[in-house]
Amino acid sequence: MAGRDAPAAPVAVKLTMKDFKSDQEVRWCPGCGDYAILAAVQSFMPELGIPRERIVFVSGIGCSSRFPYYMNTYGLHSIHGRAPAIATGLSVSRPDLSVWVVTGDGDALSIGGNHLIHALRRNVNLKILLFNNRIYGLTKGQYSPTSELGKITKSTPVGSADSPFNPLSLALGAEATFVARTIDSDRKHLQSVLRAAAEHEGSAFVEIYQNCNIFNDGAFDELKDAGTRDDYLIRLEHGQPITFGKDGQFCVVHPPGGFGLEVRETASVSPDHIVVHDAGVAEPAYAFALSRLPGEDLRNTPIGVFRQVSRPSYDNLVHSQVEAAKAKATGTPEEQLAGLLTSGDTWTII
Amino acid sequence: MTKQVRQLDRVVIRFAGDSGDGMQLTGDRFTSETAQLGNDISTLPNFPAEIRAPAGTLPGVSSFQVHFADYDILTPGDAPNVLVAMNPAALKANLGDLPRGAAIIVNTDEFTKRNLAKVGYSVSPLEDGSLDGYSVHPVGLTSMTVGALADHDVSKKDAERAKNMFALGLLSWMYSRPYESTITFLERKFAARPELVGANIAAFKAGWNFGETTEDFAVRYEVKPAKMAPGTYRNITGNAALALGIIASAVRSKLPVFLGAYPITPASDILHELSKHKRFGVTTMQAEDEIAAIGAALGAAYGGALGITTTSGPGVALKGETISLAVALELPLVIVDVQRAGPSTGMPTKTEQADLNMALFGRHGEAPVAVIAPKSPSDCFHAIIEASRIALTHRTPVILLSDNYVANGSEPWLLPDVESLPDLTVEFASAPNGEDGTTFLPYLRDPETLARPWAIPGTAGLEHRIGGLEKADKTGDISYDPANHDFMVRTRAARIEAIQVPDVEVEDPDGEARVLVLGWGSTYGPIGAACRALRQRGHSVAQAHLRHLAPLPGNLGEVLKSYDRVVIPEMNLGQLAHVVRARYLVDAIPYNKVRGLPFTAAELESMLEDVVKNG
């Protein structure tokens, strides 16, 4: 059990993308966005410098949750919604591991909503990748908690009456210390977000917009098409003024008297009034305001790291309590146990 | 004044009062003093689920019964010889359990018109002759306590609150109990408020002295120490024994323990106790819900810890899907169910054995697990070690069925020698097990136990993926092959049947019995006491008690068939009887009560006598 108490640290191993491919045949539908995410993750993993045996992928149920089978690491495909809870027990008891949770919008936000928010508030050392395709794929096309109001699906033939969750707003409300969004089709951006998530101590929550080409095809087309994406996407860069559009014609400002952030034409505001992105702002209201920018038509969708603040991880707090108690103890475990059994009011019969 | 001292072989005392009167603490202290003296003891706390039900009402009555004797006893006693009633509600709620001639000590200060009216007495029972058949001792417990504390620097409220110590002092005098441990206890409990230490000790002594001086109590009693096996003892509740057994499992397995739990009556005390013992490598997590609690425990088990979750029936219902996952993953996991009266919220502080069906069958698919039940408070210690052994050796979930009666009841426990406890060490897989020397087959089984290798993350070369989808034999790859599924379902069943459990032992002292009483779990005490009483009256009856409910002992069928009649008393509507009938085709006679209280020995004795005589 040597080394089990040591935190996951990069070690000098040279691995390649191939090392992270398992021998299992990938069985997502042809054209699914999950393929792109899998390839991006597999080719990113060698960068971590962590040996494969110290990496664990834990998932729930759904299309995205088949992910662990395709990674040549340790993997656990669990039950619907419970991956964050199961991963919490693993991460807390094994600080030497790098634990990743792969989940979807139904898995994480519907049946598993409770576990997700509690993992985030505890700041468990998990990297949580939420593949959001705004639909139930594996059960063949019911609306999900991120489907838009009025969505017509098999279970809502005249339109859904449910208002959707905004996953990032939810994560921020749950006290998440790292919140980011990226897109399946943009490998470079996806990997830059994974990199930042991997470096974060505590819970890193990453929403990945993912296309389900069977049941919700084109859900994020405006963010991907060359003709629209630059005008729709806000690429957040820490320390940079938030401007976007083909010619940087839009910007984000904090209007006086308002609560949140708004988009303006860059030409119409003084450069001093353009918000400079700072993921480290302690007050979550800033990242929350960013998360509220997109409209129903996906205009003004920020991607990148919204929030990255430092707070002790649950793992470390729990571990240090156990270690502190162990440090104070004297004698072998058997002697300590004998002492414990005979503590309190005892009597002896000869 | 020298008082007469009379010897008794056994006494049952019930302390009863409002839930805020400190009756549980009073009972605990009396029990501890009694343990110090060396009597055998059995206790039965009985309290409402409400923390403070409206004062003075019947639903707010809390009681603590202690049975002590100069011989070994098996139950907390059917009927009290002495009732301490702190108010009219306590009297009314408990009077029905008292045999004629029993002593009743009442706190007359609480017998006000208003308090009497609250429980429907129009005339005080102390005055209307309705208690004529009892030996009633009216004592102004509150006023005498306040009087005794006149010189103490405490508020009137604090002085009144010490009345339970006055009552304890009086009873300790009556039964000649050594009180040093109570003094030490009070000094420790109120260390932060020295004025309360003085006040409570003074109240205790005032009660003691009152007994010695008042003419109302002419006789003092003694109960000699019981003849018990040599060794060091402590008094222990079932929940405390479970916590210690979990720590012992950590020590003997050399594994870290991870306890995931969500607060639930009557299991929370196990979480409380374990959270104090982190030095043994015990991590406790109060999870966001029951499902997360077992999920985290299973995650920790996957990582190589001894994963445990503690709960009660409603929690087990929520955990069902995760138990099924653990069945599919074939990982060690211990699930403790401290049963309480159901269905739904039921009666959370009352006992029942009605989760046996759920433990055996309450999951989707064919999802067999091992099931084990302790028979008494101290047996919880050994039963949880056995549960850990099975889980670790056989890589399976194990459900331990305790109940509120053993969880909160207590008895003397002969402390075991740590070195005598079973060795629970296991080996993690460390190298590929495929014939080619490089492949790892996560579902290649040990030929004897049928357990698969426990290959924990961090082990290089054994990277593998497991999950809830059906797996191919040996490789663990996803498989929808019909023959493979049939094979795996049967193998999972065979894995449980492969667990070695000891034969059930039959107690049949004269070897003449034609009637066997079969029980499981906490009914051991009352069944044993009933059998003893019958034998003392010249009848033959055999007793067998099951610790292992899945798998059942190999000799059980043979044992059952060697008696003319088999009687199965259970605190449910016949769940074990159902299993016995189905499995062994034995026409067992079920005897069932679900009153939220343990059986009395007397009712079982009378029922069994009828079977013994009339078949």
HADDOCK unambig.tbl for C-alpha pairs under 7 A between the chains (distance, minus, plus):
assign (segid A and resid 53 and name CA) (segid B and resid 457 and name CA) 5.86 0.50 0.50
assign (segid A and resid 53 and name CA) (segid B and resid 458 and name CA) 4.73 0.50 0.50
assign (segid A and resid 53 and name CA) (segid B and resid 459 and name CA) 5.80 0.50 0.50
assign (segid A and resid 53 and name CA) (segid B and resid 460 and name CA) 5.16 0.50 0.50
assign (segid A and resid 53 and name CA) (segid B and resid 463 and name CA) 5.87 0.50 0.50
assign (segid A and resid 54 and name CA) (segid B and resid 457 and name CA) 6.10 0.50 0.50
assign (segid A and resid 54 and name CA) (segid B and resid 458 and name CA) 4.67 0.50 0.50
assign (segid A and resid 68 and name CA) (segid B and resid 465 and name CA) 6.79 0.50 0.50
assign (segid A and resid 69 and name CA) (segid B and resid 465 and name CA) 5.77 0.50 0.50
assign (segid A and resid 72 and name CA) (segid B and resid 463 and name CA) 6.63 0.50 0.50
assign (segid A and resid 73 and name CA) (segid B and resid 463 and name CA) 5.25 0.50 0.50
assign (segid A and resid 73 and name CA) (segid B and resid 464 and name CA) 6.57 0.50 0.50
assign (segid A and resid 74 and name CA) (segid B and resid 457 and name CA) 6.05 0.50 0.50
assign (segid A and resid 74 and name CA) (segid B and resid 463 and name CA) 4.85 0.50 0.50
assign (segid A and resid 74 and name CA) (segid B and resid 464 and name CA) 5.16 0.50 0.50
assign (segid A and resid 74 and name CA) (segid B and resid 465 and name CA) 5.78 0.50 0.50
assign (segid A and resid 75 and name CA) (segid B and resid 464 and name CA) 6.36 0.50 0.50
assign (segid A and resid 75 and name CA) (segid B and resid 465 and name CA) 4.39 0.50 0.50
assign (segid A and resid 75 and name CA) (segid B and resid 466 and name CA) 6.33 0.50 0.50
assign (segid A and resid 76 and name CA) (segid B and resid 465 and name CA) 5.80 0.50 0.50
assign (segid A and resid 76 and name CA) (segid B and resid 466 and name CA) 5.20 0.50 0.50
assign (segid A and resid 76 and name CA) (segid B and resid 467 and name CA) 5.41 0.50 0.50
assign (segid A and resid 77 and name CA) (segid B and resid 466 and name CA) 6.23 0.50 0.50
assign (segid A and resid 77 and name CA) (segid B and resid 467 and name CA) 4.21 0.50 0.50
assign (segid A and resid 77 and name CA) (segid B and resid 468 and name CA) 6.44 0.50 0.50
assign (segid A and resid 78 and name CA) (segid B and resid 467 and name CA) 5.43 0.50 0.50
assign (segid A and resid 78 and name CA) (segid B and resid 468 and name CA) 5.80 0.50 0.50
assign (segid A and resid 79 and name CA) (segid B and resid 468 and name CA) 6.87 0.50 0.50
assign (segid A and resid 82 and name CA) (segid B and resid 295 and name CA) 6.83 0.50 0.50
assign (segid A and resid 85 and name CA) (segid B and resid 292 and name CA) 4.96 0.50 0.50
assign (segid A and resid 85 and name CA) (segid B and resid 295 and name CA) 5.39 0.50 0.50
assign (segid A and resid 85 and name CA) (segid B and resid 296 and name CA) 5.22 0.50 0.50
assign (segid A and resid 86 and name CA) (segid B and resid 295 and name CA) 4.48 0.50 0.50
assign (segid A and resid 86 and name CA) (segid B and resid 296 and name CA) 4.43 0.50 0.50
assign (segid A and resid 86 and name CA) (segid B and resid 298 and name CA) 6.38 0.50 0.50
assign (segid A and resid 86 and name CA) (segid B and resid 299 and name CA) 4.41 0.50 0.50
assign (segid A and resid 87 and name CA) (segid B and resid 296 and name CA) 6.84 0.50 0.50
assign (segid A and resid 87 and name CA) (segid B and resid 299 and name CA) 5.82 0.50 0.50
assign (segid A and resid 88 and name CA) (segid B and resid 296 and name CA) 5.77 0.50 0.50
assign (segid A and resid 89 and name CA) (segid B and resid 296 and name CA) 3.77 0.50 0.50
assign (segid A and resid 89 and name CA) (segid B and resid 297 and name CA) 5.80 0.50 0.50
assign (segid A and resid 89 and name CA) (segid B and resid 299 and name CA) 4.72 0.50 0.50
assign (segid A and resid 89 and name CA) (segid B and resid 300 and name CA) 4.65 0.50 0.50
assign (segid A and resid 90 and name CA) (segid B and resid 296 and name CA) 6.89 0.50 0.50
assign (segid A and resid 90 and name CA) (segid B and resid 299 and name CA) 4.49 0.50 0.50
assign (segid A and resid 90 and name CA) (segid B and resid 300 and name CA) 4.38 0.50 0.50
assign (segid A and resid 90 and name CA) (segid B and resid 302 and name CA) 6.96 0.50 0.50
assign (segid A and resid 90 and name CA) (segid B and resid 303 and name CA) 5.63 0.50 0.50
assign (segid A and resid 93 and name CA) (segid B and resid 300 and name CA) 5.84 0.50 0.50
assign (segid A and resid 94 and name CA) (segid B and resid 303 and name CA) 6.57 0.50 0.50
assign (segid A and resid 115 and name CA) (segid B and resid 292 and name CA) 6.84 0.50 0.50
assign (segid A and resid 118 and name CA) (segid B and resid 288 and name CA) 6.73 0.50 0.50
assign (segid A and resid 322 and name CA) (segid B and resid 278 and name CA) 5.11 0.50 0.50
assign (segid A and resid 322 and name CA) (segid B and resid 279 and name CA) 6.15 0.50 0.50
assign (segid A and resid 322 and name CA) (segid B and resid 281 and name CA) 6.43 0.50 0.50
assign (segid A and resid 322 and name CA) (segid B and resid 283 and name CA) 6.93 0.50 0.50
assign (segid A and resid 325 and name CA) (segid B and resid 278 and name CA) 5.86 0.50 0.50
assign (segid A and resid 325 and name CA) (segid B and resid 279 and name CA) 4.56 0.50 0.50
assign (segid A and resid 326 and name CA) (segid B and resid 279 and name CA) 4.17 0.50 0.50
assign (segid A and resid 326 and name CA) (segid B and resid 280 and name CA) 6.97 0.50 0.50
assign (segid A and resid 329 and name CA) (segid B and resid 279 and name CA) 6.41 0.50 0.50
assign (segid A and resid 333 and name CA) (segid B and resid 251 and name CA) 6.05 0.50 0.50
assign (segid A and resid 333 and name CA) (segid B and resid 280 and name CA) 6.89 0.50 0.50
assign (segid A and resid 334 and name CA) (segid B and resid 251 and name CA) 6.57 0.50 0.50
assign (segid A and resid 334 and name CA) (segid B and resid 418 and name CA) 6.52 0.50 0.50
assign (segid A and resid 337 and name CA) (segid B and resid 248 and name CA) 6.83 0.50 0.50
assign (segid A and resid 338 and name CA) (segid B and resid 418 and name CA) 6.13 0.50 0.50
assign (segid A and resid 341 and name CA) (segid B and resid 415 and name CA) 6.94 0.50 0.50
assign (segid A and resid 345 and name CA) (segid B and resid 234 and name CA) 6.15 0.50 0.50
assign (segid A and resid 346 and name CA) (segid B and resid 232 and name CA) 6.58 0.50 0.50
assign (segid A and resid 346 and name CA) (segid B and resid 233 and name CA) 5.36 0.50 0.50
assign (segid A and resid 346 and name CA) (segid B and resid 234 and name CA) 4.47 0.50 0.50
assign (segid A and resid 347 and name CA) (segid B and resid 36 and name CA) 5.77 0.50 0.50
assign (segid A and resid 347 and name CA) (segid B and resid 232 and name CA) 5.58 0.50 0.50
assign (segid A and resid 347 and name CA) (segid B and resid 233 and name CA) 5.27 0.50 0.50
assign (segid A and resid 347 and name CA) (segid B and resid 234 and name CA) 6.46 0.50 0.50
assign (segid A and resid 348 and name CA) (segid B and resid 231 and name CA) 5.51 0.50 0.50
assign (segid A and resid 348 and name CA) (segid B and resid 232 and name CA) 4.21 0.50 0.50
assign (segid A and resid 348 and name CA) (segid B and resid 233 and name CA) 6.03 0.50 0.50
assign (segid A and resid 349 and name CA) (segid B and resid 230 and name CA) 4.71 0.50 0.50
assign (segid A and resid 349 and name CA) (segid B and resid 231 and name CA) 5.28 0.50 0.50
assign (segid A and resid 349 and name CA) (segid B and resid 232 and name CA) 6.34 0.50 0.50
assign (segid A and resid 350 and name CA) (segid B and resid 230 and name CA) 4.85 0.50 0.50
assign (segid A and resid 350 and name CA) (segid B and resid 231 and name CA) 6.40 0.50 0.50
